[in-house]
Amino acid sequence: MSINSAERPVYLQAIATAVPEHAYTQEFAHRFLLSLPFYDEPTRRFLDRLYRDTGIQKRHTVIGDYGKDPASFTFYPPSPDLRPEPGVEQRNDLFIREADALSLRVAGKLLAGLPRLDRSRISHLITVSCTGFSAPGFDFHLQKSLGLSPGLHRFHLGFMGCFAALPALKLAADICRSRPEARVLVVVLELCSVHLQLKPDREVMVANSLFADGAGAALVSAQRGEAEGPAFSLERFATRTIPESERDMAWRLGTVAFDMRLSAYVPRLIQRNIGAILEDLLAEAGLRRADVALWAIHPGGRAILDRAAATLGLKPEELWASYQVLRDYGNMSSATLLFVLELLLAGQAQGRTFAAAFGPGLTVESALLEKLP
């Protein structure tokens, strides 16, 4: 009996993650910003409040200048106050160089863990990033460096923001349902630190306290067997834009760097809407709230996780993977959710999984997965 393509199971077989070598603690970031001579006293007090309880211990960056002798700087001008700040072109040039290297490292790590996968069978490559541009981009670099087929179908989801990993997985699932022989490599990479700015704008300073660099890679297919151990079945996806919220989160090209708009209302908007989003998704699948065993909420910040947990009636330990990724890596924009899913995939618990991520719009992307042994 033939299987309707809409009913064909699709699997997230394996996940790998990687971060740049340079890292700094949240305490160091706080002290470093306070050491800059151009912030006035109200700004310094705001920084003290901001860094008091972020839930973050450490973040990674492709920039190795912080805390070093200015004479050895490779990105900033050789000045202790980092000024004049690099412009958009210099920042994007850094993105291009580092994205090629980090994307190759994370994709290579994924494929090294899949010795049974014939690379020539990888039919599609989906890449995701909102922190830099080039054409050809790191998708082309991956195709060439990994020795993938010259007939590889490449798709790039660009400038979508923190939620973009889920549309990438949905696209991969749709491809595999329509072409059951497909093997889809998904690579999500964000270098948020490239756009750190020093202006005393409160929304910029909030972004500076949260965002970091990282990359994730995943293999999606309609068959299992190329990866050992558990896998996620990709069951259902949904998207929701919250009315009258487009001004609360935005990401635009600025004169010095990409500019982030991030209002204090974002955690409340998510809190007001995530419960209904979950219920609608479960109703479509004929499931109940009690059927969800695992939770993968994008750790956009401590307040977002706390408010999401309160609305969903979850104890902090039920969001352990999200809190752990926030603590160890910060918010890596769209790459972050793959870090959360990787932890859940490596854990002992199985069952239905609710995933959600948020970004400009304000857009909430969500998914139902099932972790299988």
QUICOR-V443387 format. One record per residue. N is the residue number from 1. RES is the residue in one letter. PHI is phi in whole degrees, 0 to 359 (NA if undefined). Layout:
n->N res->RES phi->PHI
n->N res->RES phi->PHI
//
This chain:
n->1 res->M phi->NA
n->2 res->S phi->286
n->3 res->I phi->259
n->4 res->N phi->302
n->5 res->S phi->301
n->6 res->A phi->292
n->7 res->E phi->260
n->8 res->R phi->294
n->9 res->P phi->292
n->10 res->V phi->230
n->11 res->Y phi->238
n->12 res->L phi->271
n->13 res->Q phi->283
n->14 res->A phi->203
n->15 res->I phi->225
n->16 res->A phi->226
n->17 res->T phi->227
n->18 res->A phi->204
n->19 res->V phi->227
n->20 res->P phi->296
n->21 res->E phi->287
n->22 res->H phi->281
n->23 res->A phi->217
n->24 res->Y phi->213
n->25 res->T phi->280
n->26 res->Q phi->294
n->27 res->E phi->297
n->28 res->F phi->298
n->29 res->A phi->301
n->30 res->H phi->298
n->31 res->R phi->298
n->32 res->F phi->297
n->33 res->L phi->295
n->34 res->L phi->293
n->35 res->S phi->282
n->36 res->L phi->288
n->37 res->P phi->280
n->38 res->F phi->261
n->39 res->Y phi->273
n->40 res->D phi->278
n->41 res->E phi->296
n->42 res->P phi->301
n->43 res->T phi->293
n->44 res->R phi->295
n->45 res->R phi->294
n->46 res->F phi->297
n->47 res->L phi->299
n->48 res->D phi->299
n->49 res->R phi->293
n->50 res->L phi->297
n->51 res->Y phi->270
n->52 res->R phi->293
n->53 res->D phi->208
n->54 res->T phi->277
n->55 res->G phi->79
n->56 res->I phi->251
n->57 res->Q phi->257
n->58 res->K phi->210
n->59 res->R phi->222
n->60 res->H phi->246
n->61 res->T phi->212
n->62 res->V phi->276
n->63 res->I phi->261
n->64 res->G phi->259
n->65 res->D phi->280
n->66 res->Y phi->297
n->67 res->G phi->82
n->68 res->K phi->256
n->69 res->D phi->297
n->70 res->P phi->306
n->71 res->A phi->296
n->72 res->S phi->259
n->73 res->F phi->300
n->74 res->T phi->246
n->75 res->F phi->241
n->76 res->Y phi->278
n->77 res->P phi->295
n->78 res->P phi->286
n->79 res->S phi->223
n->80 res->P phi->301
n->81 res->D phi->267
n->82 res->L phi->66
n->83 res->R phi->250
n->84 res->P phi->291
n->85 res->E phi->294
n->86 res->P phi->301
n->87 res->G phi->269
n->88 res->V phi->301
n->89 res->E phi->297
n->90 res->Q phi->294
n->91 res->R phi->295
n->92 res->N phi->291
n->93 res->D phi->298
n->94 res->L phi->296
n->95 res->F phi->304
n->96 res->I phi->301
n->97 res->R phi->296
n->98 res->E phi->284
n->99 res->A phi->295
n->100 res->D phi->302
n->101 res->A phi->290
n->102 res->L phi->288
n->103 res->S phi->296
n->104 res->L phi->293
n->105 res->R phi->294
n->106 res->V phi->287
n->107 res->A phi->292
n->108 res->G phi->297
n->109 res->K phi->297
n->110 res->L phi->299
n->111 res->L phi->291
n->112 res->A phi->296
n->113 res->G phi->274
n->114 res->L phi->234
n->115 res->P phi->297
n->116 res->R phi->275
n->117 res->L phi->275
n->118 res->D phi->277
n->119 res->R phi->301
n->120 res->S phi->294
n->121 res->R phi->271
n->122 res->I phi->290
n->123 res->S phi->261
n->124 res->H phi->222
n->125 res->L phi->233
n->126 res->I phi->246
n->127 res->T phi->246
n->128 res->V phi->222
n->129 res->S phi->192
n->130 res->C phi->235
n->131 res->T phi->249
n->132 res->G phi->182
n->133 res->F phi->223
n->134 res->S phi->188
n->135 res->A phi->218
n->136 res->P phi->293
n->137 res->G phi->253
n->138 res->F phi->292
n->139 res->D phi->296
n->140 res->F phi->295
n->141 res->H phi->300
n->142 res->L phi->295
n->143 res->Q phi->304
n->144 res->K phi->288
n->145 res->S phi->288
n->146 res->L phi->272
n->147 res->G phi->69
n->148 res->L phi->282
n->149 res->S phi->303
n->150 res->P phi->295
n->151 res->G phi->265
n->152 res->L phi->301
n->153 res->H phi->274
n->154 res->R phi->248
n->155 res->F phi->228
n->156 res->H phi->236
n->157 res->L phi->261
n->158 res->G phi->245
n->159 res->F phi->61
n->160 res->M phi->270
n->161 res->G phi->104
n->162 res->C phi->296
n->163 res->F phi->272
n->164 res->A phi->290
n->165 res->A phi->297
n->166 res->L phi->289
n->167 res->P phi->301
n->168 res->A phi->295
n->169 res->L phi->293
n->170 res->K phi->295
n->171 res->L phi->300
n->172 res->A phi->298
n->173 res->A phi->295
n->174 res->D phi->297
n->175 res->I phi->299
n->176 res->C phi->290
n->177 res->R phi->289
n->178 res->S phi->274
n->179 res->R phi->228
n->180 res->P phi->297
n->181 res->E phi->275
n->182 res->A phi->291
n->183 res->R phi->236
n->184 res->V phi->248
n->185 res->L phi->264
n->186 res->V phi->248
n->187 res->V phi->231
n->188 res->V phi->245
n->189 res->L phi->219
n->190 res->E phi->223
n->191 res->L phi->242
n->192 res->C phi->295
n->193 res->S phi->294
n->194 res->V phi->302
n->195 res->H phi->254
n->196 res->L phi->299
n->197 res->Q phi->238
n->198 res->L phi->256
n->199 res->K phi->294
n->200 res->P phi->279
n->201 res->D phi->267
n->202 res->R phi->294
n->203 res->E phi->292
n->204 res->V phi->296
n->205 res->M phi->292
n->206 res->V phi->297
n->207 res->A phi->300
n->208 res->N phi->300
n->209 res->S phi->279
n->210 res->L phi->247
n->211 res->F phi->274
n->212 res->A phi->206
n->213 res->D phi->248
n->214 res->G phi->182
n->215 res->A phi->213
n->216 res->G phi->225
n->217 res->A phi->225
n->218 res->A phi->213
n->219 res->L phi->247
n->220 res->V phi->240
n->221 res->S phi->202
n->222 res->A phi->270
n->223 res->Q phi->233
n->224 res->R phi->252
n->225 res->G phi->120
n->226 res->E phi->267
n->227 res->A phi->233
n->228 res->E phi->275
n->229 res->G phi->88
n->230 res->P phi->290
n->231 res->A phi->215
n->232 res->F phi->260
n->233 res->S phi->273
n->234 res->L phi->270
n->235 res->E phi->262
n->236 res->R phi->203
n->237 res->F phi->232
n->238 res->A phi->212
n->239 res->T phi->225
n->240 res->R phi->215
n->241 res->T phi->259
n->242 res->I phi->273
n->243 res->P phi->301
n->244 res->E phi->57
n->245 res->S phi->237
n->246 res->E phi->295
n->247 res->R phi->274
n->248 res->D phi->275
n->249 res->M phi->214
n->250 res->A phi->210
n->251 res->W phi->217
n->252 res->R phi->224
n->253 res->L phi->283
n->254 res->G phi->255
n->255 res->T phi->282
n->256 res->V phi->255
n->257 res->A phi->204
n->258 res->F phi->287
n->259 res->D phi->258
n->260 res->M phi->258
n->261 res->R phi->253
n->262 res->L phi->215
n->263 res->S phi->280
n->264 res->A phi->290
n->265 res->Y phi->276
n->266 res->V phi->303
n->267 res->P phi->301
n->268 res->R phi->291
n->269 res->L phi->299
n->270 res->I phi->294
n->271 res->Q phi->300
n->272 res->R phi->289
n->273 res->N phi->247
n->274 res->I phi->292
n->275 res->G phi->297
n->276 res->A phi->294
n->277 res->I phi->298
n->278 res->L phi->298
n->279 res->E phi->297
n->280 res->D phi->296
n->281 res->L phi->295
n->282 res->L phi->295
n->283 res->A phi->297
n->284 res->E phi->299
n->285 res->A phi->268
n->286 res->G phi->70
n->287 res->L phi->243
n->288 res->R phi->242
n->289 res->R phi->305
n->290 res->A phi->292
n->291 res->D phi->282
n->292 res->V phi->275
n->293 res->A phi->256
n->294 res->L phi->230
n->295 res->W phi->229
n->296 res->A phi->231
n->297 res->I phi->261
n->298 res->H phi->302
n->299 res->P phi->279
n->300 res->G phi->292
n->301 res->G phi->172
n->302 res->R phi->300
n->303 res->A phi->296
n->304 res->I phi->296
n->305 res->L phi->295
n->306 res->D phi->298
n->307 res->R phi->288
n->308 res->A phi->296
n->309 res->A phi->298
n->310 res->A phi->297
n->311 res->T phi->292
n->312 res->L phi->276
n->313 res->G phi->68
n->314 res->L phi->257
n->315 res->K phi->281
n->316 res->P phi->307
n->317 res->E phi->292
n->318 res->E phi->284
n->319 res->L phi->254
n->320 res->W phi->302
n->321 res->A phi->294
n->322 res->S phi->294
n->323 res->Y phi->295
n->324 res->Q phi->293
n->325 res->V phi->295
n->326 res->L phi->301
n->327 res->R phi->298
n->328 res->D phi->271
n->329 res->Y phi->226
n->330 res->G phi->77
n->331 res->N phi->264
n->332 res->M phi->260
n->333 res->S phi->53
n->334 res->S phi->295
n->335 res->A phi->288
n->336 res->T phi->298
n->337 res->L phi->296
n->338 res->L phi->293
n->339 res->F phi->297
n->340 res->V phi->295
n->341 res->L phi->296
n->342 res->E phi->298
n->343 res->L phi->297
n->344 res->L phi->295
n->345 res->L phi->294
n->346 res->A phi->278
n->347 res->G phi->281
n->348 res->Q phi->277
n->349 res->A phi->291
n->350 res->Q phi->230
n->351 res->G phi->120
n->352 res->R phi->296
n->353 res->T phi->231
n->354 res->F phi->257
n->355 res->A phi->241
n->356 res->A phi->210
n->357 res->A phi->216
n->358 res->F phi->229
n->359 res->G phi->197
n->360 res->P phi->307
n->361 res->G phi->147
n->362 res->L phi->286
n->363 res->T phi->250
n->364 res->V phi->243
n->365 res->E phi->258
n->366 res->S phi->220
n->367 res->A phi->204
n->368 res->L phi->252
n->369 res->L phi->237
n->370 res->E phi->228
n->371 res->K phi->279
n->372 res->L phi->249
n->373 res->P phi->291
//
